[in-house]
Amino acid sequence: MIPFLDLKSINSKYKSELMVAFEHVLDSGWYILGQEVEKFEREFAFYCGVRHCIGVANGLDALSLILRGYKELGEIKEGDEIIVPANTYIATVLAITENKLTPVLIEPDINTYNIDSTKIEEKITAKTRAIMPVHLYGQLADMTKICDLAKKYDLLVIEDSAQAHGAILDGKRAGSFGNASGFSFYPGKNLGALGDGGMVTTNDDELAMTVQALRNYGSQKKYENIYRGVNSRLDELQAAFLRIKLQHLDDDNAKRREIAGFYRERIQNTKIIIPHLINLDSHVWHLFVVRTEERDKLQQHLADNNIQTVIHYPIPPHRQRTYAEWNETSFPISERIHNEVLSIPISPVLAIEEASYVCKVINDY
Ligand SMILES: *Cc1c(COP(=O)(O)O)cnc(C)c1O
């Protein structure tokens, strides 16, 4: 059986280094907001090419605290509109609604599955304050056009980089294009912890200070509260593990690219649409997503041949029960994507023989 994602193998490659890091943290006697988090924040900031990194508890909190931070700074207020792709993972939308802001859903591009940058301008109103592009499946959104629009209408750009650690365009990495960006280190992400973790990246000094306080009860100085903050900190232990895995991120992404290239060359079945690649460096292949009108049948065929697959995602945000007020709205491109996509195995530890078998089974379909 080829598992969709073999997390145990991914991490056991680094077992001895991770064990040393564990012992180091254990013996330090310091487990929250210490040296490891500080060092990882500096190293990840350097990697992404940004001035500030703030470690938080998870990716959802990273996005949410950016919005909260801009509210505290007076750049966004309750009820303002935030532009977001209609087919994103629910967390992006939750971060917006959690802050009592209004998501304005925009259809994705049917080829890239990222927000259709040609459909943003018509949705900008006097209440629009920010655009939140999502680098879905690991491929950078159309950041050139999005940043131009933001400049023209004086909007903030907040990237959801949870699936795109390391993706590059014109020498800039995911997380360095907008005013701020949220990352997730959920174990299955390209840079994954051994538990939950997240990061805010930004070049905005004021936002950095604000998020730093917000993640720690709203306090910059112990026992003095500027904001009604939350407890959303990255653990020392996870930071220590992530420091090790960051050193291997580019190699791991290179392996993903190799598998993706192999799939793109070998999968040849007129019923199946393979992912559209804009630029080699701007995609880090968090997922390899194929599309077909017969998605459920293809998934069954792969399962019958011992290949595990996953659907990212089966239900779009506007069709979720919690967003009942949007259930009657229609986003045909997004709905089509949700009905037709299927993610096949890809990871730094997937063997070429396994990828070759996946291609054979798909081509036999
Ligand atoms: C994983 C993910 C998140 C949320 O990250 P968590 O760490 O699970 O909270 C947000 N946005 C996208 C696009 C994601 O893939």
Ligand as a Chemical Component Dictionary entry (heavy atoms), coordinates in Angstrom:
data_LIG
# 
_chem_comp.id                   LIG 
_chem_comp.type                 NON-POLYMER 
_chem_comp.pdbx_formal_charge   0 
_chem_comp.three_letter_code    LIG 
# 
loop_
_chem_comp_atom.comp_id 
_chem_comp_atom.atom_id 
_chem_comp_atom.alt_atom_id 
_chem_comp_atom.type_symbol 
_chem_comp_atom.charge 
_chem_comp_atom.model_Cartn_x 
_chem_comp_atom.model_Cartn_y 
_chem_comp_atom.model_Cartn_z 
_chem_comp_atom.pdbx_ordinal 
LIG C1 C1 C 0 -2.809 24.239 7.031  1  
LIG C2 C2 C 0 -3.393 25.501 6.535  2  
LIG C3 C3 C 0 -3.796 26.530 7.391  3  
LIG C4 C4 C 0 -3.907 26.377 8.885  4  
LIG O1 O1 O 0 -2.782 25.951 9.535  5  
LIG P1 P1 P 0 -2.916 25.199 10.955 6  
LIG O2 O2 O 0 -1.521 25.174 11.458 7  
LIG O3 O3 O 0 -3.467 23.839 10.680 8  
LIG O4 O4 O 0 -3.811 26.009 11.803 9  
LIG C5 C5 C 0 -4.204 27.726 6.834  10 
LIG N1 N1 N 0 -4.266 27.893 5.503  11 
LIG C6 C6 C 0 -3.927 26.917 4.644  12 
LIG C7 C7 C 0 -3.998 27.188 3.181  13 
LIG C8 C8 C 0 -3.486 25.690 5.125  14 
LIG O5 O5 O 0 -3.158 24.716 4.256  15 
# 
loop_
_chem_comp_bond.comp_id 
_chem_comp_bond.atom_id_1 
_chem_comp_bond.atom_id_2 
_chem_comp_bond.value_order 
_chem_comp_bond.pdbx_ordinal 
LIG C1 C2 SING 1  
LIG C2 C3 SING 2  
LIG C2 C8 DOUB 3  
LIG C3 C4 SING 4  
LIG C3 C5 DOUB 5  
LIG C4 O1 SING 6  
LIG O1 P1 SING 7  
LIG P1 O2 DOUB 8  
LIG P1 O3 SING 9  
LIG P1 O4 SING 10 
LIG C5 N1 SING 11 
LIG N1 C6 DOUB 12 
LIG C6 C7 SING 13 
LIG C6 C8 SING 14 
LIG C8 O5 SING 15 
# 
